[in-house]
Amino acid sequence: MERNQLGPSELILNPDGSVYHLHLLPEDIAHTIITVGDPDRVSEVSKHFDSIEFKKGHREFVTHTGTYKGTRLTVISTGIGTDNVDIVLHELDALVNIDLKTRRVKQDHTSLRFIRLGTSGALQSDIDLGTWLVSLSAFGYDDLLHFYGSTSSDQTDAIRLQEHLEGLPLPYIAHASDSLLAAFSSEKYRTGHTLTMPGFYAPQGRALRLTNPTSERFHRFANFRLSDDSRLTNLEMETAGIYGLADILGHDALSISALLANRMNGEFHPNPQSVVDEMIEHSLQIIASM
């Protein structure tokens, strides 16, 4: 192996030269990438494309690339959680910023745009079911970004949140791309601050057969105020990882969530699919106009 080459245990490639988990080649992706959690939601996005040029699926990672109103787009499923986000964002970054044949980082950096279209639960009782929420920032309780030295974001509010929630670890905070926030500045989208949790049950205040020792702390999340007096608005499992990795890798990212549940009121939307479908259609129109 020559100097400055990435070794075979670091940059793992398949026999056809594609990246290890996603099974993609550089020509398979667009520079604007929509991420969804559920593999079945990939086709719910790509069905709106004018044409689809490429489809690939491996494990939970399903990819469609095509054109919508003249804009080339890729939609890919990440699965659930920031552990999968770590794989997806690194391998997509490798497709544009590493020469896979020479195993060397390219001198000229290519920036991608990641737009997450997902679902989430509201943390405040006054947030209506069916709201489309754009995350200004996300607090990660998943620990992923701690392995990368966190992000360029000011961590003051993360420290304040740890002090407010005694007994829980220090989260990290990561922010949305300013340019993508501007593109989605619309009365149809509410903005807020998101909690990215490492699980669906106890970490999000749920208990089935097991006692949830964090249930009292869960309500303290709703009472927390950031330094600008804004509130935490919703919970999910990917946004902080997407924002943090996009930041340190030099990409733009935005997370949009359809709020299907209100955790404070114990409510769930009676027609969740319609909320998601409308969010996808409206968001695609904005993406095509960027």
VEXDREN-2710 file (C-alpha; in Angstrom, 1 decimal):
% VEXDREN-2710
k/r/px/py/pz
1/MET/0.0/0.0/0.0
2/GLU/1.4/3.4/-1.0
3/ARG/1.6/6.4/1.3
4/ASN/-1.6/8.3/1.8
5/GLN/-3.7/5.4/0.5
6/LEU/-6.6/4.3/2.6
7/GLY/-6.1/0.7/3.7
8/PRO/-8.5/-2.1/2.7
9/SER/-9.8/-2.4/6.3
10/GLU/-10.6/1.3/6.4
11/LEU/-12.1/1.9/3.0
12/ILE/-13.9/-1.4/2.4
13/LEU/-15.0/-2.0/-1.2
14/ASN/-17.0/-4.8/-2.9
15/PRO/-15.5/-6.8/-5.8
16/ASP/-17.3/-4.4/-8.3
17/GLY/-15.6/-1.4/-6.7
18/SER/-18.8/-0.2/-4.9
19/VAL/-18.8/1.0/-1.3
20/TYR/-19.2/-1.8/1.2
21/HIS/-22.7/-1.4/2.8
22/LEU/-24.6/0.7/0.2
23/HIS/-23.3/-1.2/-2.8
24/LEU/-23.1/2.1/-4.8
25/LEU/-20.7/3.6/-7.3
26/PRO/-20.0/7.3/-7.7
27/GLU/-22.2/7.6/-10.8
28/ASP/-25.2/6.2/-8.9
29/ILE/-25.9/9.2/-6.8
30/ALA/-27.0/12.8/-7.2
31/HIS/-25.5/15.6/-5.2
32/THR/-28.9/16.3/-3.6
33/ILE/-29.8/13.4/-1.4
34/ILE/-33.1/12.8/0.4
35/THR/-32.8/10.4/3.3
36/VAL/-35.7/8.4/4.8
37/GLY/-35.6/5.9/7.6
38/ASP/-38.0/3.3/6.2
39/PRO/-36.8/1.4/3.1
40/ASP/-40.5/1.3/1.9
41/ARG/-40.6/5.1/2.0
42/VAL/-38.0/5.3/-0.8
43/SER/-40.5/4.4/-3.4
44/GLU/-43.0/6.7/-1.8
45/VAL/-40.6/9.5/-2.7
46/SER/-39.4/8.3/-6.1
47/LYS/-42.9/7.6/-7.4
48/HIS/-43.1/11.4/-7.8
49/PHE/-39.9/11.4/-10.0
50/ASP/-40.4/12.1/-13.7
51/SER/-37.9/9.3/-14.4
52/ILE/-35.9/6.8/-12.4
53/GLU/-32.5/5.8/-13.7
54/PHE/-31.2/3.6/-10.9
55/LYS/-32.4/1.3/-8.2
56/LYS/-30.3/-0.7/-5.7
57/GLY/-31.1/-2.4/-2.4
58/HIS/-28.8/-4.0/0.1
59/ARG/-29.8/-4.8/3.7
60/GLU/-31.9/-1.8/4.9
61/PHE/-30.2/0.5/2.5
62/VAL/-32.4/1.1/-0.6
63/THR/-31.4/3.7/-3.1
64/HIS/-33.3/5.3/-6.1
65/THR/-31.8/8.0/-8.3
66/GLY/-33.9/9.9/-10.8
67/THR/-35.1/13.3/-12.0
68/TYR/-37.8/15.5/-10.6
69/LYS/-38.8/18.6/-12.6
70/GLY/-35.3/18.7/-14.2
71/THR/-33.4/18.2/-10.9
72/ARG/-31.4/15.0/-10.4
73/LEU/-32.1/13.5/-7.0
74/THR/-31.2/10.5/-4.9
75/VAL/-33.4/9.1/-2.2
76/ILE/-31.9/6.5/0.2
77/SER/-33.1/4.7/3.3
78/THR/-30.9/4.8/6.4
79/GLY/-32.8/2.5/8.6
80/ILE/-33.3/3.5/12.2
81/GLY/-30.7/5.2/14.4
82/THR/-27.5/7.2/14.1
83/ASP/-25.4/4.0/13.9
84/ASN/-26.8/3.6/10.4
85/VAL/-26.5/7.3/9.7
86/ASP/-22.8/6.9/10.4
87/ILE/-22.5/4.3/7.6
88/VAL/-24.7/6.1/5.1
89/LEU/-23.1/9.5/5.4
90/HIS/-19.6/8.3/5.4
91/GLU/-20.1/6.0/2.3
92/LEU/-21.9/8.7/0.4
93/ASP/-19.2/11.1/1.2
94/ALA/-16.6/8.6/0.0
95/LEU/-18.4/8.3/-3.3
96/VAL/-17.7/12.0/-4.1
97/ASN/-14.6/12.8/-2.1
98/ILE/-12.4/9.7/-2.4
99/ASP/-11.0/8.2/-5.6
100/LEU/-12.1/4.7/-5.0
101/LYS/-9.6/3.3/-7.5
102/THR/-6.5/5.0/-6.0
103/ARG/-7.9/5.0/-2.4
104/ARG/-6.8/8.6/-2.0
105/VAL/-8.8/11.6/-0.8
106/LYS/-9.5/14.0/-3.7
107/GLN/-7.9/17.4/-3.5
108/ASP/-11.1/19.2/-4.5
109/HIS/-13.9/18.7/-2.0
110/THR/-17.5/18.1/-3.2
111/SER/-20.3/19.2/-0.9
112/LEU/-23.6/17.2/-0.9
113/ARG/-27.0/18.3/0.3
114/PHE/-28.8/15.9/2.6
115/ILE/-32.5/16.4/3.3
116/ARG/-34.2/14.1/5.8
117/LEU/-37.9/13.4/5.4
118/GLY/-38.9/11.5/8.5
119/THR/-41.4/11.1/11.2
120/SER/-41.3/12.2/14.8
121/GLY/-43.2/12.8/18.1
122/ALA/-44.0/16.2/19.5
123/LEU/-42.7/17.0/22.9
124/GLN/-44.9/20.0/23.6
125/SER/-48.7/19.8/24.3
126/ASP/-49.5/22.8/22.1
127/ILE/-47.9/21.3/18.9
128/ASP/-50.6/20.0/16.6
129/LEU/-50.6/16.5/15.2
130/GLY/-49.7/16.6/11.5
131/THR/-47.2/19.5/11.8
132/TRP/-44.2/19.5/9.5
133/LEU/-41.3/20.5/11.6
134/VAL/-37.9/21.7/10.4
135/SER/-35.1/21.1/13.0
136/LEU/-33.0/24.2/13.6
137/SER/-30.8/22.1/15.9
138/ALA/-30.7/18.6/17.4
139/PHE/-29.4/17.4/20.7
140/GLY/-27.8/13.9/20.4
141/TYR/-28.0/11.4/23.2
142/ASP/-26.6/8.7/21.0
143/ASP/-22.9/9.6/21.6
144/LEU/-21.9/9.2/17.9
145/LEU/-20.4/12.6/17.5
146/HIS/-18.4/12.3/20.7
147/PHE/-16.2/9.8/18.8
148/TYR/-15.5/12.5/16.2
149/GLY/-14.7/15.4/18.6
150/SER/-18.3/16.7/18.3
151/THR/-19.1/19.5/15.8
152/SER/-18.3/23.1/15.2
153/SER/-21.6/24.1/17.0
154/ASP/-21.5/25.9/20.3
155/GLN/-22.1/23.3/23.0
156/THR/-23.4/25.7/25.7
157/ASP/-27.0/24.5/25.5
158/ALA/-25.9/20.9/25.6
159/ILE/-24.1/21.5/28.9
160/ARG/-27.1/23.3/30.2
161/LEU/-29.4/20.5/29.2
162/GLN/-27.2/18.0/31.0
163/GLU/-27.4/20.1/34.2
164/HIS/-31.1/20.3/33.8
165/LEU/-31.5/16.5/33.4
166/GLU/-29.4/15.2/36.3
167/GLY/-28.2/11.6/35.8
168/LEU/-28.2/11.6/32.0
169/PRO/-25.0/11.8/29.9
170/LEU/-23.8/14.9/28.1
171/PRO/-25.5/15.3/24.7
172/TYR/-24.0/17.0/21.8
173/ILE/-25.7/19.7/19.7
174/ALA/-25.5/20.1/15.9
175/HIS/-27.3/22.6/13.7
176/ALA/-29.0/22.7/10.3
177/SER/-27.5/24.2/7.2
178/ASP/-28.3/27.9/6.9
179/SER/-28.8/27.7/3.2
180/LEU/-31.3/24.8/3.4
181/LEU/-33.1/26.5/6.3
182/ALA/-33.6/29.5/4.0
183/ALA/-34.9/27.4/1.2
184/PHE/-37.5/25.8/3.5
185/SER/-38.6/29.1/5.2
186/SER/-42.3/28.8/4.7
187/GLU/-45.4/29.1/6.8
188/LYS/-46.1/25.5/6.0
189/TYR/-43.2/24.4/8.2
190/ARG/-42.8/25.0/11.9
191/THR/-39.2/25.3/13.3
192/GLY/-38.0/23.7/16.5
193/HIS/-35.2/22.0/18.4
194/THR/-35.0/18.2/18.3
195/LEU/-34.0/15.4/20.7
196/THR/-32.2/12.5/18.9
197/MET/-32.5/9.5/21.2
198/PRO/-30.7/6.1/21.2
199/GLY/-33.9/4.1/21.5
200/PHE/-37.7/4.2/20.9
201/TYR/-38.9/3.1/24.3
202/ALA/-37.3/4.2/27.6
203/PRO/-35.2/6.9/25.9
204/GLN/-38.4/8.4/24.6
205/GLY/-40.3/8.0/27.8
206/ARG/-42.2/4.9/26.9
207/ALA/-42.8/1.8/29.1
208/LEU/-44.4/-1.5/28.2
209/ARG/-43.5/-4.3/30.5
210/LEU/-40.3/-2.7/31.9
211/THR/-40.3/0.1/34.4
212/ASN/-38.9/3.3/32.9
213/PRO/-36.6/4.9/35.4
214/THR/-36.3/8.1/33.2
215/SER/-40.0/8.8/33.0
216/GLU/-39.8/11.8/35.4
217/ARG/-36.8/13.2/33.6
218/PHE/-38.7/12.8/30.3
219/HIS/-41.1/15.5/31.4
220/ARG/-38.2/17.8/32.3
221/PHE/-37.2/17.8/28.7
222/ALA/-40.4/19.5/27.9
223/ASN/-39.7/22.2/30.5
224/PHE/-36.2/22.9/29.4
225/ARG/-35.5/26.3/27.8
226/LEU/-32.5/27.0/25.5
227/SER/-30.4/30.1/26.1
228/ASP/-32.7/32.0/23.6
229/ASP/-35.7/30.8/25.6
230/SER/-36.9/28.4/22.9
231/ARG/-38.1/24.9/23.7
232/LEU/-37.3/21.4/22.7
233/THR/-40.1/20.4/20.3
234/ASN/-39.8/16.8/19.2
235/LEU/-38.0/13.4/19.6
236/GLU/-36.6/11.0/17.0
237/MET/-33.5/8.9/16.3
238/GLU/-31.4/10.3/13.4
239/THR/-31.2/14.1/13.1
240/ALA/-28.4/14.9/15.4
241/GLY/-26.1/12.4/13.7
242/ILE/-27.0/13.7/10.2
243/TYR/-26.4/17.3/11.2
244/GLY/-23.2/16.5/13.1
245/LEU/-21.6/14.3/10.4
246/ALA/-22.7/16.6/7.6
247/ASP/-21.0/19.5/9.4
248/ILE/-17.6/17.9/10.0
249/LEU/-17.6/16.3/6.5
250/GLY/-18.4/19.6/4.8
251/HIS/-21.9/19.0/3.6
252/ASP/-25.3/20.7/4.1
253/ALA/-28.1/19.0/5.9
254/LEU/-31.7/19.7/6.9
255/SER/-34.2/17.5/8.8
256/ILE/-37.9/17.7/8.2
257/SER/-40.3/15.6/10.3
258/ALA/-44.0/14.9/10.1
259/LEU/-45.2/14.9/13.7
260/LEU/-47.4/11.9/14.0
261/ALA/-47.6/11.6/17.8
262/ASN/-47.9/14.1/20.7
263/ARG/-46.1/12.5/23.6
264/MET/-47.4/14.9/26.2
265/ASN/-51.1/14.4/25.1
266/GLY/-50.8/10.7/24.4
267/GLU/-52.2/11.2/20.9
268/PHE/-51.4/9.6/17.5
269/HIS/-52.5/11.0/14.1
270/PRO/-55.5/9.0/12.8
271/ASN/-54.2/9.2/9.2
272/PRO/-50.4/9.3/9.4
273/GLN/-49.8/8.2/5.7
274/SER/-51.6/11.3/4.4
275/VAL/-49.4/13.6/6.5
276/VAL/-46.2/12.0/5.3
277/ASP/-47.4/11.9/1.6
278/GLU/-48.2/15.7/1.7
279/MET/-44.9/16.5/3.3
280/ILE/-43.0/14.6/0.6
281/GLU/-44.9/16.2/-2.2
282/HIS/-44.5/19.8/-0.9
283/SER/-40.8/19.2/0.1
284/LEU/-40.0/17.9/-3.4
285/GLN/-41.3/21.0/-5.0
286/ILE/-39.0/23.2/-2.8
287/ILE/-36.0/20.9/-3.4
288/ALA/-36.5/21.1/-7.2
289/SER/-36.6/24.9/-7.0
290/MET/-33.3/25.2/-5.0
END
